[in-house]
Amino acid sequence: MAEPGTAGPAPGMEASLRLHALAYSLGVTAAVTAAARLSLADVLDEEPQPVGVLAAAVGADREALGQLLRALACHGVFRETEEGTYAHTELSRLLRTDAPAGRRAMALLAGAPFAWQIWSRLDDAVRTGRSVFPDVYGTTLFQHLHEEEPELGMLFDRAMAKSGEATSAAVAAALDLTGTATLADIGGGRGTLLKALLEQHPGMGGVLFDLEKVVAAADPSLREDGALGDRCRLVAGDCHVDVPVKADTYLLKGVVHMWNDDTAVAVLRTIARNAPAEARVIMIEQVLDATRNPEIATVMNLLMLVSQGGRERTGGEFRALCERAGLEFRHITGTGSAVHLVEAVVPGRR
Ligand SMILES: C[S@@+](CC[C@H](N)C(=O)[O-])C[C@H]1O[C@@H](n2cnc3c(N)ncnc32)[C@H](O)[C@@H]1O
């Protein structure tokens, strides 16, 4: 049995059982998503509660909820304090709707029906090197999210914004924005990171660039009438077409990994075309050979492939990407969180 709080089978387990556990680890995703859908974490406060009480509160079958809780507790999500009675853990609290930097929306997204559809075709993506999304849905992920399943699109943006809360502080602390008068966050979602950085740098202006529907739901503080509205511009657009934004520093957080090298190079060139000479371009991503969390980075690497034909990259691959895009690679810096800062500069003479 896995140690509570760890993913995957325990190291001492017999090989055949370890593989068995790995093959069935989709059940762990299903369990976490089910807990999120049932809002199980929201009905439990500080006091441990018997399964029967929890079942009544979430409208579940008592026996079946006991099965779910037993599976979750095996991974450190909730904890059995005495037989049939459960309490919160650090992990289960993150499934609460009101948890700061919570992961409830991410858990709903991870196990959403579309995710099961595309994961089930991973072998096809590996054969072709392309996303299976167009084969399954006849369109790209973002067109699907925005045009066909807008509620899922909202969930996606909420999940990104919430999980961004966890890394924003670490990224803000690691980013040296000395000399940056205008900062642009390209594919900045609802603006979680930009908001944190504008608050930290009162003299700085910001631009949030993302697809129209995402920018329309930007954090209220960034809108014209918001607390930071006089220092922030919201620009809606498609970075595959143009990025009509001038800034001293461009951030792309969790964006470049959505694309294969050709697409990433094209977008970086589009940004550089409009950027002033010497502008900094900082990709904020997991770096495969530097991450402390390979179990997350390697799965995200596959998710990017299957969903969008994208990939996570090693430090060397980021350097090569910058060079192909005509940028001068500078360095990669850790943030103390899951992501690194990959910094390049738009050349002075072009
Ligand atoms: C994985 S999310 C990352 C969001 C945010 N940077 C963060 O770290 O939370 C990718 C973002 O890229 C945006 N995006 C996707 N395709 C885009 C396009 N063609 N043009 C502009 N933004 C795009 C999405 O709407 C989304 O906000």
Ligand as a Chemical Component Dictionary entry (heavy atoms), coordinates in Angstrom:
data_LIG
# 
_chem_comp.id                   LIG 
_chem_comp.type                 NON-POLYMER 
_chem_comp.pdbx_formal_charge   0 
_chem_comp.three_letter_code    LIG 
# 
loop_
_chem_comp_atom.comp_id 
_chem_comp_atom.atom_id 
_chem_comp_atom.alt_atom_id 
_chem_comp_atom.type_symbol 
_chem_comp_atom.charge 
_chem_comp_atom.model_Cartn_x 
_chem_comp_atom.model_Cartn_y 
_chem_comp_atom.model_Cartn_z 
_chem_comp_atom.pdbx_ordinal 
LIG C1  C1  C 0  -2.099 26.837 -19.483 1  
LIG S1  S1  S 1  -2.871 28.375 -19.525 2  
LIG C2  C2  C 0  -1.783 29.378 -18.556 3  
LIG C3  C3  C 0  -2.447 30.603 -18.022 4  
LIG C4  C4  C 0  -1.565 31.484 -17.110 5  
LIG N1  N1  N 0  -0.419 31.995 -17.806 6  
LIG C5  C5  C 0  -1.159 30.704 -15.882 7  
LIG O1  O1  O 0  0.006  30.363 -15.751 8  
LIG O2  O2  O -1 -2.043 30.431 -15.054 9  
LIG C6  C6  C 0  -2.574 28.907 -21.162 10 
LIG C7  C7  C 0  -3.158 30.263 -21.496 11 
LIG O3  O3  O 0  -2.880 30.559 -22.865 12 
LIG C8  C8  C 0  -4.028 31.143 -23.436 13 
LIG N2  N2  N 0  -4.020 30.903 -24.874 14 
LIG C9  C9  C 0  -4.189 29.735 -25.523 15 
LIG N3  N3  N 0  -4.140 29.921 -26.845 16 
LIG C10 C10 C 0  -3.918 31.243 -27.038 17 
LIG C11 C11 C 0  -3.782 32.063 -28.203 18 
LIG N4  N4  N 0  -3.837 31.518 -29.431 19 
LIG N5  N5  N 0  -3.572 33.385 -28.043 20 
LIG C12 C12 C 0  -3.518 33.942 -26.801 21 
LIG N6  N6  N 0  -3.642 33.220 -25.659 22 
LIG C13 C13 C 0  -3.840 31.885 -25.773 23 
LIG C14 C14 C 0  -5.168 30.417 -22.743 24 
LIG O4  O4  O 0  -6.383 31.094 -22.849 25 
LIG C15 C15 C 0  -4.662 30.320 -21.330 26 
LIG O5  O5  O 0  -5.008 31.427 -20.557 27 
# 
loop_
_chem_comp_bond.comp_id 
_chem_comp_bond.atom_id_1 
_chem_comp_bond.atom_id_2 
_chem_comp_bond.value_order 
_chem_comp_bond.pdbx_ordinal 
LIG C1  S1  SING 1  
LIG S1  C2  SING 2  
LIG S1  C6  SING 3  
LIG C2  C3  SING 4  
LIG C3  C4  SING 5  
LIG C4  N1  SING 6  
LIG C4  C5  SING 7  
LIG C5  O1  DOUB 8  
LIG C5  O2  SING 9  
LIG C6  C7  SING 10 
LIG C7  O3  SING 11 
LIG C7  C15 SING 12 
LIG O3  C8  SING 13 
LIG C8  N2  SING 14 
LIG C8  C14 SING 15 
LIG N2  C9  SING 16 
LIG N2  C13 SING 17 
LIG C9  N3  DOUB 18 
LIG N3  C10 SING 19 
LIG C10 C11 SING 20 
LIG C10 C13 DOUB 21 
LIG C11 N4  SING 22 
LIG C11 N5  DOUB 23 
LIG N5  C12 SING 24 
LIG C12 N6  DOUB 25 
LIG N6  C13 SING 26 
LIG C14 O4  SING 27 
LIG C14 C15 SING 28 
LIG C15 O5  SING 29 
# 
